[in-house]
Amino acid sequence: MCSHSLLSEVSMTTIRAAFYARVSGEQQAVAHTIESQIAVLSERAGNDGTPVPPERQFVDDGYSGATLVRPALDRLRDLVTVGAIDRIYVHSPDRLARNYAYQVLLLDEWRRLGVELVFLNRPLGQSPEDDLLLQVQGIVAEYERAKIMERSRRGKKHAAQNGSLNVMSGAPFGYRYVSVREGDGQARFEPVTEQARIVLQIFSWIGQDRCSLAEVCRRLQKAGELTATGKRIWSRQAVWHILQNPAYQGRAAYGKTHMMPRGKKVRPRVARGRPAEPRRSNTPVTADLKEWVFVSVPALVDAGLFRAAQAQLQENRSRARLGRRRPGYLLQGLTCCARCGYAYYGKTTHQRGAGHKMKDFRYYRCSGSDGYRFGGERICSNAQVQGEFLETAVWREVSDLLTSPERLERDYQDRTRAGTSLNNIELLKVQRLKLQHALERLIDSFTDGLIEKDQFTSRMGRTKSRIADLDAKIKADAGDVNQLENLRLATERLRQLAAAVGPHLANADWHRRREIIRTLVQRIEIGPEVIKIVFRVTPDTRGLGSESIVATLLRGRKRA
């Protein structure tokens, strides 16, 4: 009797429980916040005798349930795959995903791996009726979300068409938004005198003095004018947004953007504390002008000055296009700083060269090294690099990759154990099976009273630790094998691409080179001494993919 009670106690403590919580950005203010979910999940796990340690608490705070690309969910799925989780607590199915198909995918994946899933709002049974109920709940949740979003969209559009500013979440620079509560039931824009003066000055400099955006920024910073956030640094983008906003001529626009699925990334996503994947699966896109709904607000500039500013902006754009007598920078949008994370941009200087003749010199320069962008103080000391040297070196690496596609597989094998990983996996699986049988015999011995509790607990801990180590090795070797197989497929794709463009590599013009580089290069990280070219090579090289191989260049003396 005593041994059975001890076995029950041991079995309870050996269940490796975890929980998953999620709340999207728009739900932060409602009742089910992350904190409340964590509290009820921890309480339930504790009541079940399986407390969840911090390292097995997976929280996606501010991530949409419309996508499965979430950092905490990815980590949880990785641990489940290697057998490190026995039970998962979740508040409700819609916390896993809003889309029913995604819910089913996760449920099937975890059930197949033998993981118990516990929803707090309903028991998860095994009968067909239970599965049907879960399916109905998932479909209803998806339907309700779509219905609420459509009702909200139509309601806001109707209110805007009736001249209501209640649908506006805030006011642009130059105004103060007076909410329904503050405005006795009617929202409105109130001009802020000091900011309104700055707005009028910006329109005057563009529409009357015919300045460029850069000149306007310089004048604002010289005058010490403050931005909406209280900073003294004005960006051309901020000024451009002010000049494009029709509210300043008395017509605030509702519905200027609508949400669309996020497209494939072209520029490298700079880290600087941000997650590698965006929190939301959708991104705002400018709507057609015919879809905008205009609401009357106090005007800060007259219609004539507003039109003059728009005409001058168009003239500035035309003049800029005429000034581009030569192709731009070959690697624009691909370069970033390995030290601070900011983008490198192209810059041309006119200075004396050989024979004291004036000549244009092209460089790639770190944005973080420009003091004027950060209140007069540089945040990065990484040096600029000669444009000709960098573009030539990158093109040489890309050409070499297309000329010798098998280099991918060879380089990867040199850096990993992939050549022998497949055999290792089979040996490791045999060792794991032996340990699993040993663990079962150990439990039987304890149940029969052949060993004491202290001895059982110690030996069981060592055995489970060895099993966990083997699982980690199996996962690592499996990753090597999968990566090698993907690279073999990618090599074949590269051969096909090389056959198509290979004859033209030597004589490729600027536009052809840029197209090929953007197809194969993920990003170029420029460091103080080393430049890394990260290729985007997957079994399908036609689309964006994960990083797979890195070429390293030494900057050496080719730096300014």
PyMOL commands that set and color helices and strands:
alter all, ss='L'
color gray80, all
select helices_A, chain A and resi 2-13+25-27+34-47+54-56+71-81+93-96+100-112+128-161+193-207+213-223+236-244+246-249+289-291+303-322+354-356+367-369+371-374+387-403+407-415+418-447+453-504+510-520
alter helices_A, ss='H'
color red, helices_A
select strands_A, chain A and resi 17-23+57-61+87-90+116-119+175-178+188-191+251-254+257-261+282-286+293-296+335-337+344-352+358-366+385-386+521-526+530-536+547-554
alter strands_A, ss='S'
color yellow, strands_A
deselect
rebuild
show_as cartoon
